[in-house]
Amino acid sequence: MSSEQNELIKRRLEELNEIREMGINPYPHNYEVTAKASTVINSYKDPVDDDEALKQKDNIVSVAGRIMSIRKMGKASFCHIIDDTGKIQFYIKKDEVGEKQYSLFKLLDIGDIVGVKGYAFRTKTGEISIHAIEIKILTKSIKPLPVVKEEITESGEKVIHDAFADVELRYRQRYIDLIVNENVRSTFIKRTKIIQAIKRTLEEENFLEVETPTLQTIYGGANAKPFSTHHNALDIQLYLRISNELFLKRLIVGGFERVFEFVKDFRNEGIDRTHNPEFTQVEWYQAYGDYFNSMDLFEKIVERAAISANGTTKIVYQGVEIDLKRPWKRLKMVDVIKDKTGIDVQNTALSELIDYIKSNQINFDPAIASNKGLITATLFDECCESELIQPTFVIDHPIDTTPLCKPLREYSPAQLQEMENDPEQIIFVERFEPYINGWELGNSYTELNDPVLQRRLLEQQVERGRGGEEETHPLDEDFINAIEIGMPPTTGAGLGVDRLVMLLTDSHSIRDVILFPLMKPIIKP
């Protein structure tokens, strides 16, 4: 902390003592607010004559907010305060509020929270303001806020010079970020609108909102590394969920035909622009549906969320225009790979695919070198997905990417058996991933409900884990038991809420749309 800041804090503490010596509590228990800044501004009527001006004075309101600017001018002053709806100016005059209240006002600083009672009027410059007849201190701020200055350029553009511009500091002290940066507040208000729009859409489709465990004895439902902990009383190892999929499917077995859940998922993996270890996801499951039903619902949810947040399906993300209007393109994974690389993976030998990957220096896990399905998925991930800018469903993925999805309905049992025994064949499943701006925004299956095949695929995944695949999860016998009880034909989907909010708010990083993103602690020497 600089010496200048220390001096400011010292002065504010002295002001705090002066306020107390005046017999005023600088931290009262409550304040009756009768109007918000935006409602005062929106409801103000221009007085057309003296009689109307007098009537306006009878319309007394009480607003509360944080002081963001002060212009002290002897016996009269102007202040701007902000509340959760916006900014409004108030005018205070010593002759009207009295000596004691004006003396109190002179002890106020930017960052203090005040209550102002008065009536609306329009200043000579045309700004709708509150003419104060009473002012109360509600919270005295001890530490000064960063200075934020606004400049209007010749073109009319508003440029903000922000002393609180350090990105990492903004994430660590989000409370200050929200106070001084209006665009940050706007982002998180939009986030709430987006989540509300998703919930409304699902509820209108007769989905029931449910809750499933965050702490789980067996992690599953996705290929990811979990966070683990220990429960002392039960003396067992527990995991923070990586997905709620397996519990939601249990509810389908139990007779709830349409369910959804907003959850915090946790994955003990890397942090980058689109990944945070703790993230928000919504998953829904629909009995008697397939992945075509989930595609229809997915694009409807995103379209309605965009309209709720921005009033349109057209967005500009980091300078690129994207239209989220339905219907979206639906492309098979193998067709996308062929279009982007020229490779027909189904008619290309596994050895040739490996040669292509190595010659083009494409990253891949050597542990999957004998698995044509996973090599195919790697080709897509590394060569194709970043180019899918406009909304696109990439459908029909290799069965090796998930043990929880039905094979394509076109396969006969005999075909499946023959293909399983041929390492050059790829079995595809009814899975889709939606891509926007080159990002995977979610995942969906026509869910596997054959208990015999389900057990075999999960056991194969466990074996691959023993062979070096770190992200495979253990066998969940209770989940298999639920499938053996009988799960109806079902489709399920998950949508990454944080990435959707990034798109709809033109936010560069996932940390920009998470109020309190995970940060490495600062270790002071």
QUIVEN-V538318 format. One record per residue. RES is the residue in one letter. PHI is phi in radians with two decimals (* if undefined). PSI is psi in degrees with one decimal (999 if undefined). BURIAL is # if it has 9 or more other C-alpha atoms within 8 Angstrom, else .. Layout:
res:RES phi:PHI psi:PSI burial:BURIAL
res:RES phi:PHI psi:PSI burial:BURIAL
This chain:
res:M phi:* psi:132.3 burial:.
res:S phi:-1.29 psi:162.4 burial:.
res:S phi:-1.12 psi:-33.1 burial:.
res:E phi:-1.11 psi:-42.7 burial:.
res:Q phi:-1.13 psi:-39.5 burial:#
res:N phi:-1.06 psi:-39.0 burial:#
res:E phi:-1.16 psi:-39.7 burial:.
res:L phi:-1.12 psi:-42.3 burial:#
res:I phi:-1.12 psi:-42.4 burial:#
res:K phi:-1.04 psi:-44.3 burial:.
res:R phi:-1.12 psi:-39.5 burial:.
res:R phi:-1.18 psi:-35.6 burial:#
res:L phi:-1.15 psi:-36.2 burial:#
res:E phi:-1.15 psi:-40.9 burial:.
res:E phi:-1.10 psi:-39.0 burial:#
res:L phi:-1.03 psi:-43.9 burial:#
res:N phi:-1.15 psi:-38.8 burial:.
res:E phi:-1.09 psi:-41.2 burial:.
res:I phi:-1.08 psi:-42.9 burial:#
res:R phi:-1.15 psi:-37.5 burial:#
res:E phi:-1.15 psi:-23.1 burial:.
res:M phi:-1.36 psi:-1.8 burial:.
res:G phi:1.44 psi:18.9 burial:.
res:I phi:-1.89 psi:132.4 burial:.
res:N phi:-1.43 psi:114.3 burial:.
res:P phi:-1.34 psi:-3.6 burial:#
res:Y phi:-2.38 psi:66.4 burial:.
res:P phi:-1.16 psi:165.5 burial:#
res:H phi:-1.33 psi:-30.2 burial:.
res:N phi:-2.81 psi:174.5 burial:.
res:Y phi:-2.72 psi:133.2 burial:.
res:E phi:-1.46 psi:110.5 burial:.
res:V phi:-1.66 psi:126.6 burial:#
res:T phi:-1.90 psi:-10.9 burial:.
res:A phi:-2.70 psi:152.8 burial:#
res:K phi:-1.74 psi:159.9 burial:#
res:A phi:-0.96 psi:-46.5 burial:#
res:S phi:-1.16 psi:-36.5 burial:#
res:T phi:-1.21 psi:-35.9 burial:.
res:V phi:-1.09 psi:-45.8 burial:#
res:I phi:-1.18 psi:-43.8 burial:#
res:N phi:-1.27 psi:-27.4 burial:.
res:S phi:-1.66 psi:-4.4 burial:.
res:Y phi:-1.18 psi:134.7 burial:#
res:K phi:-1.95 psi:133.8 burial:.
res:D phi:-1.14 psi:122.4 burial:.
res:P phi:-1.11 psi:130.9 burial:.
res:V phi:-1.69 psi:-15.0 burial:.
res:D phi:-2.73 psi:179.2 burial:.
res:D phi:-1.07 psi:-37.8 burial:.
res:D phi:-1.10 psi:-42.0 burial:.
res:E phi:-1.15 psi:-36.7 burial:#
res:A phi:-1.11 psi:-38.9 burial:#
res:L phi:-1.14 psi:-39.8 burial:.
res:K phi:-1.09 psi:-37.0 burial:.
res:Q phi:-1.08 psi:-35.7 burial:#
res:K phi:-1.16 psi:-25.0 burial:#
res:D phi:-1.35 psi:-14.9 burial:.
res:N phi:-1.59 psi:80.2 burial:.
res:I phi:-1.47 psi:134.1 burial:#
res:V phi:-2.19 psi:156.9 burial:#
res:S phi:-2.14 psi:120.1 burial:#
res:V phi:-2.08 psi:159.0 burial:#
res:A phi:-2.40 psi:146.2 burial:#
res:G phi:-3.13 psi:-179.8 burial:#
res:R phi:-1.67 psi:133.4 burial:#
res:I phi:-1.21 psi:127.4 burial:#
res:M phi:-1.99 psi:-17.9 burial:#
res:S phi:-2.73 psi:149.2 burial:.
res:I phi:-2.39 psi:134.1 burial:#
res:R phi:-2.16 psi:99.0 burial:.
res:K phi:-1.60 psi:124.6 burial:.
res:M phi:-2.33 psi:65.7 burial:.
res:G phi:1.23 psi:-109.6 burial:.
res:K phi:-1.64 psi:1.9 burial:.
res:A phi:-2.55 psi:145.6 burial:#
res:S phi:-2.60 psi:160.5 burial:#
res:F phi:-2.12 psi:145.7 burial:#
res:C phi:-2.42 psi:148.1 burial:#
res:H phi:-1.88 psi:133.6 burial:#
res:I phi:-2.14 psi:155.1 burial:#
res:I phi:-2.13 psi:142.2 burial:#
res:D phi:-2.13 psi:-164.5 burial:#
res:D phi:-1.38 psi:4.0 burial:.
res:T phi:-1.98 psi:-12.8 burial:.
res:G phi:2.61 psi:-160.6 burial:.
res:K phi:-2.02 psi:143.4 burial:#
res:I phi:-2.54 psi:148.6 burial:#
res:Q phi:-1.66 psi:146.7 burial:#
res:F phi:-2.24 psi:151.6 burial:#
res:Y phi:-2.02 psi:131.5 burial:#
res:I phi:-2.26 psi:135.7 burial:#
res:K phi:-2.22 psi:131.3 burial:#
res:K phi:-0.99 psi:-43.0 burial:#
res:D phi:-1.11 psi:-21.9 burial:.
res:E phi:-1.71 psi:-31.4 burial:.
res:V phi:-1.73 psi:-15.1 burial:#
res:G phi:1.67 psi:163.2 burial:.
res:E phi:-1.06 psi:-46.6 burial:.
res:K phi:-1.13 psi:-45.5 burial:.
res:Q phi:-1.20 psi:-35.1 burial:#
res:Y phi:-1.26 psi:-32.9 burial:#
res:S phi:-1.13 psi:-39.3 burial:.
res:L phi:-1.06 psi:-45.7 burial:#
res:F phi:-1.00 psi:-39.8 burial:.
res:K phi:-1.16 psi:-16.0 burial:.
res:L phi:-1.64 psi:4.0 burial:.
res:L phi:-1.54 psi:153.3 burial:#
res:D phi:-2.32 psi:165.2 burial:.
res:I phi:-1.04 psi:131.7 burial:#
res:G phi:1.84 psi:-21.8 burial:#
res:D phi:-1.20 psi:150.7 burial:#
res:I phi:-1.86 psi:129.0 burial:#
res:V phi:-2.29 psi:158.7 burial:#
res:G phi:-1.93 psi:134.4 burial:#
res:V phi:-2.21 psi:126.7 burial:#
res:K phi:-1.92 psi:135.1 burial:#
res:G phi:3.07 psi:-162.7 burial:#
res:Y phi:-2.24 psi:155.3 burial:#
res:A phi:-1.38 psi:145.5 burial:#
res:F phi:-2.70 psi:169.1 burial:#
res:R phi:-1.93 psi:128.8 burial:#
res:T phi:-1.29 psi:172.5 burial:.
res:K phi:-1.10 psi:-25.7 burial:.
res:T phi:-1.50 psi:-1.4 burial:.
res:G phi:1.64 psi:6.1 burial:.
res:E phi:-1.53 psi:126.4 burial:.
res:I phi:-1.23 psi:126.4 burial:#
res:S phi:-2.43 psi:174.1 burial:#
res:I phi:-1.92 psi:126.4 burial:#
res:H phi:-1.51 psi:108.3 burial:#
res:A phi:-1.30 psi:135.5 burial:#
res:I phi:-2.00 psi:-9.3 burial:#
res:E phi:-2.77 psi:141.5 burial:#
res:I phi:-2.36 psi:141.3 burial:#
res:K phi:-2.31 psi:138.3 burial:.
res:I phi:-1.40 psi:128.9 burial:#
res:L phi:-1.90 psi:-32.7 burial:#
res:T phi:-2.69 psi:124.0 burial:#
res:K phi:-1.56 psi:121.8 burial:#
res:S phi:-1.48 psi:128.3 burial:#
res:I phi:-1.56 psi:-39.6 burial:.
res:K phi:-1.69 psi:134.4 burial:.
res:P phi:-1.25 psi:148.5 burial:#
res:L phi:-1.36 psi:155.3 burial:.
res:P phi:-1.07 psi:149.0 burial:.
res:V phi:-1.45 psi:127.0 burial:.
res:V phi:-2.09 psi:124.3 burial:#
res:K phi:-2.05 psi:139.1 burial:.
res:E phi:-1.87 psi:138.3 burial:.
res:E phi:-2.28 psi:131.8 burial:.
res:I phi:-1.69 psi:117.8 burial:#
res:T phi:-1.33 psi:173.2 burial:.
res:E phi:-1.08 psi:-28.6 burial:.
res:S phi:-1.40 psi:-4.7 burial:.
res:G phi:1.62 psi:1.1 burial:.
res:E phi:-1.37 psi:139.6 burial:.
res:K phi:-1.58 psi:121.7 burial:.
res:V phi:-1.95 psi:130.7 burial:.
res:I phi:-1.86 psi:123.6 burial:.
res:H phi:-1.73 psi:109.9 burial:.
res:D phi:-1.97 psi:119.5 burial:#
res:A phi:-1.30 psi:-10.1 burial:.
res:F phi:-1.92 psi:58.1 burial:#
res:A phi:-1.79 psi:-9.7 burial:.
res:D phi:-1.11 psi:117.4 burial:.
res:V phi:-1.06 psi:-46.7 burial:.
res:E phi:-1.12 psi:-39.2 burial:.
res:L phi:-1.15 psi:-36.6 burial:#
res:R phi:-1.07 psi:-42.6 burial:#
res:Y phi:-1.17 psi:-38.2 burial:#
res:R phi:-1.26 psi:-34.3 burial:.
res:Q phi:-2.09 psi:61.9 burial:.
res:R phi:-1.04 psi:-30.9 burial:#
res:Y phi:-1.03 psi:-37.8 burial:.
res:I phi:-1.28 psi:-41.6 burial:#
res:D phi:-0.95 psi:-43.1 burial:#
res:L phi:-1.19 psi:-32.5 burial:#
res:I phi:-1.24 psi:-47.4 burial:.
res:V phi:-1.64 psi:-17.5 burial:#
res:N phi:-2.01 psi:103.3 burial:.
res:E phi:-1.07 psi:-36.3 burial:.
res:N phi:-1.16 psi:-28.9 burial:.
res:V phi:-1.21 psi:-44.1 burial:#
res:R phi:-1.02 psi:-42.8 burial:#
res:S phi:-1.07 psi:-39.5 burial:.
res:T phi:-1.04 psi:-44.7 burial:#
res:F phi:-1.37 psi:-24.8 burial:#
res:I phi:-1.17 psi:-41.6 burial:.
res:K phi:-1.12 psi:-37.4 burial:#
res:R phi:-0.99 psi:-45.3 burial:#
res:T phi:-1.10 psi:-41.7 burial:.
res:K phi:-1.09 psi:-38.5 burial:#
res:I phi:-1.13 psi:-46.5 burial:#
res:I phi:-1.11 psi:-41.7 burial:#
res:Q phi:-1.09 psi:-39.5 burial:.
res:A phi:-1.14 psi:-39.9 burial:#
res:I phi:-1.09 psi:-46.4 burial:#
res:K phi:-1.07 psi:-44.3 burial:.
res:R phi:-1.03 psi:-44.6 burial:.
res:T phi:-1.08 psi:-45.8 burial:#
res:L phi:-1.14 psi:-40.4 burial:#
res:E phi:-1.17 psi:-37.2 burial:#
res:E phi:-1.14 psi:-25.3 burial:.
res:E phi:-1.57 psi:13.0 burial:.
res:N phi:1.22 psi:30.8 burial:.
res:F phi:-1.51 psi:143.8 burial:#
res:L phi:-1.77 psi:126.8 burial:.
res:E phi:-1.36 psi:132.5 burial:.
res:V phi:-2.31 psi:175.4 burial:.
res:E phi:-2.29 psi:136.5 burial:.
res:T phi:-2.23 psi:166.1 burial:.
res:P phi:-1.16 psi:141.4 burial:.
res:T phi:-1.48 psi:-40.7 burial:.
res:L phi:-1.57 psi:126.0 burial:.
res:Q phi:-2.31 psi:145.9 burial:#
res:T phi:-1.38 psi:-25.5 burial:.
res:I phi:-2.31 psi:128.1 burial:.
res:Y phi:-1.58 psi:149.5 burial:#
res:G phi:-3.12 psi:-179.4 burial:#
res:G phi:1.65 psi:-8.1 burial:#
res:A phi:-2.81 psi:160.7 burial:.
res:N phi:-1.63 psi:98.9 burial:.
res:A phi:-2.81 psi:158.3 burial:#
res:K phi:-1.52 psi:131.8 burial:#
res:P phi:-1.61 psi:163.4 burial:#
res:F phi:-1.54 psi:139.7 burial:#
res:S phi:-2.11 psi:155.1 burial:.
res:T phi:-2.58 psi:178.7 burial:.
res:H phi:-2.23 psi:131.5 burial:.
res:H phi:-1.62 psi:114.3 burial:#
res:N phi:-1.17 psi:-45.4 burial:.
res:A phi:-1.13 psi:-40.4 burial:.
res:L phi:-1.59 psi:-11.9 burial:.
res:D phi:0.94 psi:52.2 burial:.
res:I phi:-2.33 psi:155.0 burial:.
res:Q phi:-1.48 psi:137.1 burial:#
res:L phi:-2.21 psi:160.6 burial:#
res:Y phi:-2.25 psi:142.1 burial:#
res:L phi:-1.28 psi:138.4 burial:#
res:R phi:-1.10 psi:142.1 burial:#
res:I phi:-1.70 psi:-18.2 burial:#
res:S phi:-2.87 psi:154.6 burial:#
res:N phi:-1.82 psi:10.6 burial:#
res:E phi:-0.97 psi:-49.5 burial:#
res:L phi:-1.19 psi:-31.2 burial:#
res:F phi:-1.29 psi:-38.0 burial:#
res:L phi:-1.15 psi:-35.2 burial:#
res:K phi:-1.16 psi:-35.3 burial:#
res:R phi:-1.04 psi:-35.8 burial:#
res:L phi:-1.21 psi:-35.0 burial:#
res:I phi:-1.09 psi:-43.7 burial:#
res:V phi:-1.03 psi:-39.6 burial:#
res:G phi:-1.27 psi:-6.1 burial:.
res:G phi:1.96 psi:-6.1 burial:.
res:F phi:-1.38 psi:114.9 burial:.
res:E phi:-1.49 psi:-21.7 burial:.
res:R phi:-2.46 psi:115.9 burial:#
res:V phi:-2.34 psi:153.2 burial:#
res:F phi:-2.56 psi:159.8 burial:#
res:E phi:-2.67 psi:131.7 burial:#
res:F phi:-1.56 psi:128.3 burial:.
res:V phi:-2.41 psi:159.1 burial:.
res:K phi:-1.64 psi:118.7 burial:#
res:D phi:-1.78 psi:155.1 burial:#
res:F phi:-2.31 psi:125.3 burial:#
res:R phi:-2.33 psi:125.0 burial:#
res:N phi:-1.47 psi:68.2 burial:#
res:E phi:-2.34 psi:-166.3 burial:.
res:G phi:-1.23 psi:163.7 burial:.
res:I phi:-2.03 psi:127.7 burial:.
res:D phi:-2.62 psi:-164.0 burial:.
res:R phi:-1.03 psi:-31.5 burial:.
res:T phi:-2.06 psi:7.4 burial:.
res:H phi:-2.23 psi:132.3 burial:#
res:N phi:-2.31 psi:140.3 burial:#
res:P phi:-1.01 psi:-31.0 burial:#
res:E phi:-1.98 psi:122.1 burial:#
res:F phi:-2.51 psi:163.0 burial:#
res:T phi:-1.78 psi:133.7 burial:#
res:Q phi:-2.41 psi:146.6 burial:#
res:V phi:-2.01 psi:132.5 burial:#
res:E phi:-2.16 psi:143.4 burial:#
res:W phi:-2.38 psi:150.2 burial:#
res:Y phi:-2.33 psi:136.4 burial:#
res:Q phi:-2.29 psi:115.4 burial:#
res:A phi:-1.18 psi:145.7 burial:#
res:Y phi:1.25 psi:13.0 burial:.
res:G phi:-1.97 psi:172.3 burial:#
res:D phi:-2.29 psi:-174.2 burial:#
res:Y phi:-1.20 psi:-16.9 burial:#
res:F phi:-1.19 psi:-40.2 burial:.
res:N phi:-1.07 psi:-40.8 burial:#
res:S phi:-1.18 psi:-35.1 burial:#
res:M phi:-1.08 psi:-46.2 burial:#
res:D phi:-1.04 psi:-44.6 burial:.
res:L phi:-1.26 psi:-37.5 burial:.
res:F phi:-1.06 psi:-50.1 burial:#
res:E phi:-1.20 psi:-29.9 burial:#
res:K phi:-1.16 psi:-43.9 burial:#
res:I phi:-1.05 psi:-47.6 burial:#
res:V phi:-1.16 psi:-42.5 burial:#
res:E phi:-1.04 psi:-46.4 burial:#
res:R phi:-1.22 psi:-33.7 burial:#
res:A phi:-1.13 psi:-39.9 burial:#
res:A phi:-1.11 psi:-43.6 burial:#
res:I phi:-1.15 psi:-39.4 burial:#
res:S phi:-1.11 psi:-39.6 burial:#
res:A phi:-1.40 psi:-38.8 burial:#
res:N phi:-2.21 psi:-6.1 burial:.
res:G phi:1.40 psi:4.7 burial:.
res:T phi:-2.73 psi:159.5 burial:.
res:T phi:-1.53 psi:-9.7 burial:#
res:K phi:-1.59 psi:127.2 burial:#
res:I phi:-2.21 psi:160.2 burial:#
res:V phi:-2.09 psi:115.1 burial:#
res:Y phi:-1.92 psi:113.8 burial:#
res:Q phi:0.87 psi:42.5 burial:.
res:G phi:1.56 psi:-4.7 burial:.
res:V phi:-1.86 psi:126.2 burial:.
res:E phi:-1.44 psi:131.4 burial:.
res:I phi:-2.30 psi:135.1 burial:#
res:D phi:-1.94 psi:118.9 burial:#
res:L phi:-1.61 psi:7.6 burial:#
res:K phi:-1.12 psi:139.7 burial:#
res:R phi:-1.26 psi:157.1 burial:.
res:P phi:-1.45 psi:153.7 burial:.
res:W phi:-1.61 psi:159.3 burial:#
res:K phi:-1.13 psi:147.3 burial:.
res:R phi:-2.24 psi:112.4 burial:.
res:L phi:-2.21 psi:138.3 burial:#
res:K phi:-1.25 psi:145.1 burial:#
res:M phi:-0.99 psi:-43.4 burial:#
res:V phi:-1.13 psi:-33.3 burial:#
res:D phi:-1.24 psi:-37.2 burial:#
res:V phi:-1.12 psi:-43.7 burial:#
res:I phi:-1.08 psi:-44.2 burial:#
res:K phi:-1.11 psi:-39.8 burial:#
res:D phi:-1.16 psi:-38.0 burial:.
res:K phi:-1.53 psi:-28.6 burial:.
res:T phi:-2.09 psi:-16.5 burial:.
res:G phi:1.45 psi:2.5 burial:.
res:I phi:-1.64 psi:128.1 burial:.
res:D phi:-1.64 psi:93.4 burial:#
res:V phi:-1.10 psi:-31.3 burial:#
res:Q phi:-1.21 psi:-27.0 burial:.
res:N phi:-1.96 psi:22.9 burial:.
res:T phi:-2.10 psi:132.9 burial:#
res:A phi:-1.12 psi:148.8 burial:#
res:L phi:-0.99 psi:-40.4 burial:#
res:S phi:-1.08 psi:-36.6 burial:.
res:E phi:-1.21 psi:-36.0 burial:.
res:L phi:-1.12 psi:-41.4 burial:#
res:I phi:-1.11 psi:-42.5 burial:#
res:D phi:-1.06 psi:-42.2 burial:.
res:Y phi:-1.09 psi:-44.6 burial:.
res:I phi:-1.08 psi:-45.3 burial:#
res:K phi:-1.20 psi:-42.4 burial:.
res:S phi:-1.19 psi:-25.7 burial:.
res:N phi:-1.72 psi:8.9 burial:.
res:Q phi:0.92 psi:45.4 burial:.
res:I phi:-1.53 psi:132.8 burial:.
res:N phi:-1.16 psi:132.7 burial:.
res:F phi:-2.73 psi:158.5 burial:.
res:D phi:-1.51 psi:117.8 burial:.
res:P phi:-0.99 psi:-22.2 burial:.
res:A phi:-1.16 psi:-17.6 burial:.
res:I phi:-1.80 psi:10.1 burial:#
res:A phi:-1.06 psi:-22.6 burial:#
res:S phi:-1.71 psi:8.0 burial:.
res:N phi:-2.02 psi:105.0 burial:#
res:K phi:-1.15 psi:-34.1 burial:#
res:G phi:-1.12 psi:-45.6 burial:#
res:L phi:-1.24 psi:-31.5 burial:#
res:I phi:-1.14 psi:-40.2 burial:#
res:T phi:-1.06 psi:-45.4 burial:#
res:A phi:-1.09 psi:-36.4 burial:#
res:T phi:-1.14 psi:-42.6 burial:#
res:L phi:-1.00 psi:-43.3 burial:#
res:F phi:-1.12 psi:-49.1 burial:#
res:D phi:-1.03 psi:-44.0 burial:#
res:E phi:-1.50 psi:-26.4 burial:#
res:C phi:-1.94 psi:-17.1 burial:#
res:C phi:-2.15 psi:-43.1 burial:#
res:E phi:-1.09 psi:-33.2 burial:#
res:S phi:-1.16 psi:-16.9 burial:#
res:E phi:-1.65 psi:-0.9 burial:.
res:L phi:-1.55 psi:86.5 burial:#
res:I phi:-1.51 psi:-52.0 burial:#
res:Q phi:-1.33 psi:152.5 burial:#
res:P phi:-0.92 psi:125.3 burial:#
res:T phi:-2.52 psi:131.1 burial:#
res:F phi:-1.59 psi:118.3 burial:#
res:V phi:-1.65 psi:114.2 burial:#
res:I phi:-1.94 psi:165.0 burial:#
res:D phi:1.08 psi:80.3 burial:#
res:H phi:-1.70 psi:159.9 burial:#
res:P phi:-1.08 psi:143.6 burial:#
res:I phi:-1.09 psi:-24.1 burial:#
res:D phi:-1.21 psi:-14.8 burial:.
res:T phi:-1.40 psi:-17.8 burial:#
res:T phi:-2.76 psi:138.8 burial:.
res:P phi:-1.64 psi:10.2 burial:#
res:L phi:-1.98 psi:13.3 burial:#
res:C phi:-2.20 psi:146.7 burial:#
res:K phi:-1.28 psi:138.9 burial:#
res:P phi:-1.08 psi:159.1 burial:#
res:L phi:-0.93 psi:141.1 burial:#
res:R phi:-1.18 psi:-14.2 burial:.
res:E phi:-1.33 psi:-15.8 burial:.
res:Y phi:-1.37 psi:135.8 burial:.
res:S phi:-1.53 psi:160.3 burial:.
res:P phi:-0.96 psi:-37.8 burial:.
res:A phi:-1.16 psi:-41.1 burial:.
res:Q phi:-1.06 psi:-45.6 burial:.
res:L phi:-1.03 psi:-44.1 burial:#
res:Q phi:-1.11 psi:-41.1 burial:.
res:E phi:-1.16 psi:-42.0 burial:.
res:M phi:-1.20 psi:-34.9 burial:#
res:E phi:-1.07 psi:-29.5 burial:#
res:N phi:-1.59 psi:2.4 burial:.
res:D phi:-2.06 psi:109.0 burial:.
res:P phi:-1.13 psi:-13.9 burial:#
res:E phi:-1.57 psi:-5.1 burial:.
res:Q phi:-1.69 psi:146.5 burial:#
res:I phi:-2.05 psi:123.7 burial:#
res:I phi:-1.56 psi:129.6 burial:#
res:F phi:-1.85 psi:150.3 burial:#
res:V phi:-2.11 psi:163.3 burial:#
res:E phi:-1.45 psi:75.6 burial:#
res:R phi:-2.20 psi:143.5 burial:#
res:F phi:-2.34 psi:152.5 burial:#
res:E phi:-2.18 psi:129.5 burial:#
res:P phi:-1.50 psi:135.8 burial:#
res:Y phi:-2.12 psi:134.5 burial:#
res:I phi:-2.47 psi:133.3 burial:#
res:N phi:1.03 psi:27.8 burial:#
res:G phi:1.34 psi:8.3 burial:#
res:W phi:-1.89 psi:141.7 burial:#
res:E phi:-1.30 psi:123.8 burial:#
res:L phi:-1.80 psi:-8.0 burial:#
res:G phi:3.13 psi:-161.7 burial:#
res:N phi:-2.85 psi:146.3 burial:#
res:S phi:-2.74 psi:149.6 burial:#
res:Y phi:-2.32 psi:157.3 burial:#
res:T phi:-1.46 psi:110.5 burial:#
res:E phi:-1.20 psi:139.7 burial:#
res:L phi:-1.28 psi:126.3 burial:#
res:N phi:-2.21 psi:11.2 burial:#
res:D phi:-1.46 psi:108.7 burial:.
res:P phi:-1.13 psi:-32.1 burial:#
res:V phi:-1.20 psi:-48.9 burial:.
res:L phi:-1.16 psi:-37.2 burial:.
res:Q phi:-1.04 psi:-47.4 burial:#
res:R phi:-1.06 psi:-44.5 burial:#
res:R phi:-1.09 psi:-43.0 burial:.
res:L phi:-1.18 psi:-39.7 burial:#
res:L phi:-1.16 psi:-38.2 burial:#
res:E phi:-1.16 psi:-37.3 burial:#
res:Q phi:-1.12 psi:-38.3 burial:.
res:Q phi:-1.14 psi:-40.7 burial:#
res:V phi:-1.05 psi:-41.0 burial:#
res:E phi:-1.11 psi:-40.2 burial:.
res:R phi:-1.11 psi:-34.7 burial:#
res:G phi:-1.09 psi:-39.7 burial:#
res:R phi:-1.15 psi:-24.6 burial:.
res:G phi:-1.50 psi:-0.7 burial:.
res:G phi:2.23 psi:-8.7 burial:.
res:E phi:-1.34 psi:109.4 burial:#
res:E phi:-1.26 psi:-26.1 burial:.
res:E phi:-1.62 psi:3.2 burial:.
res:T phi:-1.26 psi:151.2 burial:#
res:H phi:-1.96 psi:161.6 burial:#
res:P phi:-1.23 psi:165.9 burial:.
res:L phi:-1.31 psi:126.5 burial:.
res:D phi:-1.76 psi:96.3 burial:.
res:E phi:-1.13 psi:-33.9 burial:.
res:D phi:-1.19 psi:-35.9 burial:.
res:F phi:-1.11 psi:-44.3 burial:#
res:I phi:-1.08 psi:-38.8 burial:#
res:N phi:-1.03 psi:-40.6 burial:.
res:A phi:-1.11 psi:-42.7 burial:#
res:I phi:-1.13 psi:-34.7 burial:#
res:E phi:-1.20 psi:-29.9 burial:#
res:I phi:-1.11 psi:-33.4 burial:.
res:G phi:2.12 psi:111.2 burial:.
res:M phi:-1.90 psi:128.9 burial:#
res:P phi:-1.13 psi:164.8 burial:#
res:P phi:-0.88 psi:131.9 burial:#
res:T phi:-2.54 psi:146.3 burial:#
res:T phi:-2.11 psi:146.5 burial:#
res:G phi:-2.41 psi:154.2 burial:#
res:A phi:-2.59 psi:151.5 burial:#
res:G phi:-2.23 psi:142.6 burial:#
res:L phi:-2.23 psi:128.6 burial:#
res:G phi:-1.37 psi:105.5 burial:#
res:V phi:-1.14 psi:-41.6 burial:#
res:D phi:-1.09 psi:-43.0 burial:#
res:R phi:-1.17 psi:-37.4 burial:#
res:L phi:-1.10 psi:-42.2 burial:#
res:V phi:-1.12 psi:-39.5 burial:#
res:M phi:-0.95 psi:-48.0 burial:#
res:L phi:-1.10 psi:-45.1 burial:#
res:L phi:-1.38 psi:-10.1 burial:#
res:T phi:-2.05 psi:6.9 burial:.
res:D phi:0.93 psi:46.3 burial:#
res:S phi:-1.69 psi:133.3 burial:#
res:H phi:-1.22 psi:-38.2 burial:.
res:S phi:-2.20 psi:151.5 burial:#
res:I phi:-1.06 psi:-26.6 burial:#
res:R phi:-1.20 psi:-21.6 burial:#
res:D phi:-1.27 psi:-15.3 burial:#
res:V phi:-2.03 psi:5.5 burial:#
res:I phi:-1.92 psi:122.9 burial:.
res:L phi:-0.98 psi:-45.8 burial:#
res:F phi:-2.27 psi:77.8 burial:.
res:P phi:-1.18 psi:154.7 burial:.
res:L phi:-1.14 psi:129.2 burial:.
res:M phi:-2.26 psi:144.1 burial:.
res:K phi:-1.21 psi:129.5 burial:.
res:P phi:-1.04 psi:145.7 burial:.
res:I phi:-1.44 psi:122.2 burial:.
res:I phi:-1.69 psi:111.5 burial:.
res:K phi:-1.41 psi:138.6 burial:.
res:P phi:-1.17 psi:999 burial:.
